[in-house]
Amino acid sequence: MPLRIDVVTIFPGMFQGFMGESILRRAAAMGAVAFHAVDLRDFAHDMRGTLDDKPYGGGVGMLMKPEPLFEAVESLRRPETRVIAMTPQGVPFRQSAAQRLAKESHLIFLCGHYEGMDERALEALADEQISIGDYVLTNGALPAAVVADSVVRLLPGVLGGGVQATADESFSEDLLEPAQYTRPPVYRGLGVPQVLLNGDHARMEQWRKNQMLDRTVRHRPDLIQQKENDNDRKSP
């Protein structure tokens, strides 16, 4: 059975555009995933399709009403479903989460808009809340597309090349990928490192490992700190 992904959003057209391109389109064509963009306005309770209201206690902006969110999820949910709310307050998305979600059989993404969702919907419906970064977007459709892309490319056979196709990518070991080069060996005076040209696979592998650590220390030292913290928590 393919992984089913339902995206509940006010802007289904935004996600439909992603579904028809690149790896996502290939994955759907080969039967690895089935996408459904669900228009939340179909669950509105009036002719105007009202989905928001003023928050209790005052404040700027409007808040998504709970009724349409509850009814949309209840119409889609199955026993094995995992519901993910896309919100800036969520847990930062990491490759390990993509690997975990790729093992599920049905995902529902709840996409916020306005000033967010009524807290009752988040607490009662969402199995987890995910953020793709410490910034705010106009709605959750784009974050849902980011997470879906990251998950779908890990499904068996989608990228080709078997397990190795994704095993050496950035973040697969909580480290960044090493630098990579292709032909020509010299371009505008810029050469490919000699170690990659001499055919010594053992030296190439060591060079790549050194590169991964060096690039991570220089560009993402937070990943090193996170790995050390994780190891400390595992220690007795």
C-alpha positions as CSV (number, residue, x, y, z in Angstrom):
1,M,0.0,0.0,0.0
2,P,1.3,3.5,-0.8
3,L,1.8,6.1,1.9
4,R,-1.2,8.3,1.9
5,I,-0.7,12.0,2.6
6,D,-3.6,14.3,3.2
7,V,-2.9,18.0,3.5
8,V,-5.7,20.0,5.1
9,T,-5.3,23.6,4.0
10,I,-7.2,26.8,3.0
11,F,-5.0,26.9,-0.1
12,P,-5.1,23.4,-1.7
13,G,-3.7,24.8,-5.0
14,M,-0.4,25.6,-3.4
15,F,0.2,22.0,-2.4
16,Q,-1.2,20.6,-5.7
17,G,1.5,22.5,-7.5
18,F,4.2,20.6,-5.6
19,M,2.5,17.3,-6.1
20,G,2.8,17.6,-9.8
21,E,6.6,18.2,-10.0
22,S,9.9,16.4,-9.6
23,I,10.3,13.6,-7.1
24,L,6.8,13.9,-5.7
25,R,5.2,13.4,-9.2
26,R,7.5,10.4,-9.8
27,A,6.7,8.8,-6.4
28,A,3.0,9.2,-7.1
29,A,3.3,7.8,-10.6
30,M,5.1,4.7,-9.4
31,G,2.5,4.1,-6.6
32,A,4.7,4.9,-3.6
33,V,2.5,7.7,-2.4
34,A,-1.0,9.0,-2.8
35,F,-1.5,12.8,-2.3
36,H,-4.7,14.5,-1.4
37,A,-5.0,18.3,-0.9
38,V,-8.1,18.8,1.2
39,D,-9.9,22.2,1.1
40,L,-10.7,23.2,4.6
41,R,-13.5,25.5,3.3
42,D,-15.5,22.4,2.4
43,F,-16.0,22.0,6.2
44,A,-17.1,25.6,6.9
45,H,-20.5,26.1,8.4
46,D,-21.8,29.0,6.4
47,M,-22.2,30.1,2.8
48,R,-19.2,32.5,3.1
49,G,-16.9,29.7,4.0
50,T,-15.9,31.3,7.3
51,L,-12.9,29.6,8.9
52,D,-11.7,32.2,11.4
53,D,-12.9,34.4,14.3
54,K,-11.6,36.9,16.8
55,P,-9.6,35.3,19.7
56,Y,-11.0,35.4,23.2
57,G,-9.1,37.8,25.4
58,G,-8.3,40.1,22.5
59,G,-5.2,40.3,20.4
60,V,-4.1,41.1,16.9
61,G,-5.5,39.1,14.0
62,M,-7.9,36.2,13.6
63,L,-7.8,32.6,14.8
64,M,-8.8,29.4,12.9
65,K,-12.0,28.0,14.3
66,P,-12.0,24.5,15.8
67,E,-15.1,23.1,14.1
68,P,-13.8,22.8,10.5
69,L,-10.5,21.4,11.7
70,F,-12.1,18.7,13.8
71,E,-14.5,17.7,11.1
72,A,-11.9,17.6,8.4
73,V,-9.6,15.3,10.4
74,E,-12.5,13.1,11.6
75,S,-13.5,12.6,7.9
76,L,-10.0,11.4,7.0
77,R,-8.6,9.7,10.1
78,R,-8.0,6.0,10.2
79,P,-6.7,3.8,13.1
80,E,-3.1,4.1,11.8
81,T,-3.2,7.8,10.9
82,R,-0.6,10.2,12.3
83,V,-1.8,13.9,12.4
84,I,0.9,16.6,12.1
85,A,0.2,20.2,12.8
86,M,2.5,22.6,11.0
87,T,3.1,25.5,13.4
88,P,6.1,27.8,14.3
89,Q,5.7,26.6,17.9
90,G,6.4,23.0,16.9
91,V,9.4,20.8,17.3
92,P,12.2,21.7,14.8
93,F,12.0,19.3,11.8
94,R,15.1,17.1,11.4
95,Q,16.1,14.3,9.1
96,S,15.5,11.8,11.9
97,A,11.9,12.9,11.9
98,A,11.6,12.4,8.1
99,Q,13.0,8.9,8.5
100,R,10.5,8.1,11.2
101,L,7.5,9.5,9.2
102,A,8.5,7.6,6.1
103,K,7.6,4.4,8.0
104,E,4.0,5.5,8.5
105,S,1.1,4.5,6.2
106,H,-1.1,7.6,6.6
107,L,-0.1,11.2,7.4
108,I,-2.5,14.2,7.8
109,F,-0.9,17.6,7.7
110,L,-2.9,20.4,9.4
111,C,-1.9,23.7,7.9
112,G,-2.4,26.9,9.9
113,H,-3.2,30.4,8.7
114,Y,-4.1,33.8,10.1
115,E,-2.8,33.8,13.7
116,G,-2.8,30.0,14.0
117,M,-5.3,27.4,15.2
118,D,-7.6,27.2,18.1
119,E,-5.6,25.4,20.8
120,R,-8.3,22.8,21.3
121,A,-7.7,21.6,17.8
122,L,-4.0,21.3,18.3
123,E,-4.4,19.4,21.6
124,A,-7.1,17.1,20.5
125,L,-6.2,16.3,16.9
126,A,-2.4,16.6,16.5
127,D,-0.1,13.7,17.3
128,E,2.8,16.0,17.0
129,Q,3.5,19.6,16.0
130,I,6.4,20.4,13.6
131,S,8.2,23.6,12.7
132,I,10.5,24.0,9.7
133,G,12.4,26.9,11.2
134,D,12.3,29.9,13.6
135,Y,10.4,32.2,11.3
136,V,6.8,32.8,10.4
137,L,5.1,32.2,7.0
138,T,1.7,33.2,5.8
139,N,0.3,29.7,6.1
140,G,1.3,26.1,6.7
141,A,1.0,24.7,3.1
142,L,4.6,25.5,2.2
143,P,6.0,23.9,5.4
144,A,3.8,20.8,4.8
145,A,5.2,20.6,1.3
146,V,8.7,20.8,2.6
147,V,8.1,18.0,5.1
148,A,6.2,15.8,2.6
149,D,9.1,16.2,0.1
150,S,11.6,15.2,2.7
151,V,9.6,12.1,3.7
152,V,8.5,10.9,0.2
153,R,12.1,10.8,-1.1
154,L,12.9,8.3,1.6
155,L,10.3,5.8,0.5
156,P,11.7,2.6,-1.0
157,G,12.5,2.9,-4.7
158,V,11.6,6.6,-5.1
159,L,15.2,7.8,-5.7
160,G,16.6,4.6,-7.1
161,G,20.0,3.3,-6.0
162,G,18.6,1.4,-3.0
163,V,19.3,2.4,0.6
164,Q,22.6,4.0,-0.4
165,A,20.8,6.7,-2.4
166,T,19.9,8.5,0.9
167,A,22.4,6.9,3.4
168,D,25.2,9.4,2.8
169,E,23.2,12.6,2.6
170,S,23.5,15.6,4.9
171,F,22.1,15.0,8.3
172,S,22.0,11.2,7.8
173,E,24.7,11.0,10.6
174,D,23.9,14.4,12.0
175,L,26.7,15.8,9.9
176,L,26.7,17.7,6.6
177,E,27.7,16.1,3.3
178,P,31.3,16.5,2.1
179,A,32.1,18.7,-0.8
180,Q,31.4,17.1,-4.2
181,Y,32.9,17.7,-7.7
182,T,32.2,16.6,-11.2
183,R,33.9,17.1,-14.6
184,P,36.0,18.9,-15.8
185,P,38.9,18.3,-13.4
186,V,40.0,21.9,-13.8
187,Y,37.6,24.9,-14.5
188,R,38.8,28.5,-14.6
189,G,41.9,27.5,-12.6
190,L,39.8,25.8,-9.9
191,G,40.8,22.1,-9.5
192,V,39.2,19.1,-8.0
193,P,41.1,17.8,-4.9
194,Q,43.7,15.3,-6.0
195,V,42.6,12.7,-3.5
196,L,39.4,12.2,-5.6
197,L,41.3,11.6,-8.8
198,N,43.9,9.0,-7.7
199,G,41.6,6.0,-7.5
200,D,42.5,5.2,-3.8
201,H,39.1,4.5,-2.4
202,A,40.3,4.2,1.2
203,R,41.8,7.6,1.1
204,M,38.7,9.0,-0.6
205,E,36.5,7.6,2.1
206,Q,38.7,9.1,4.9
207,W,38.8,12.5,3.0
208,R,34.9,12.5,2.9
209,K,34.7,11.7,6.6
210,N,37.1,14.5,7.4
211,Q,35.1,16.8,5.1
212,M,31.8,16.0,6.8
213,L,33.2,16.8,10.3
214,D,35.0,20.0,9.1
215,R,32.1,21.4,7.2
216,T,29.7,20.7,10.1
217,V,32.0,22.4,12.6
218,R,32.3,25.5,10.3
219,H,28.7,25.8,9.1
220,R,26.5,24.0,11.6
221,P,28.3,23.8,15.0
222,D,24.8,23.4,16.6
223,L,24.6,19.9,15.1
224,I,27.8,18.9,16.9
225,Q,26.5,20.3,20.2
226,Q,23.1,18.5,19.7
227,K,24.9,15.2,19.1
228,E,27.0,15.7,22.2
229,N,23.8,16.5,24.2
230,D,22.1,13.4,22.8
231,N,25.1,11.2,23.8
232,D,25.1,12.7,27.3
233,R,21.4,11.9,27.8
234,K,22.0,8.3,26.7
235,S,24.9,7.8,29.1
236,P,24.0,6.0,32.4
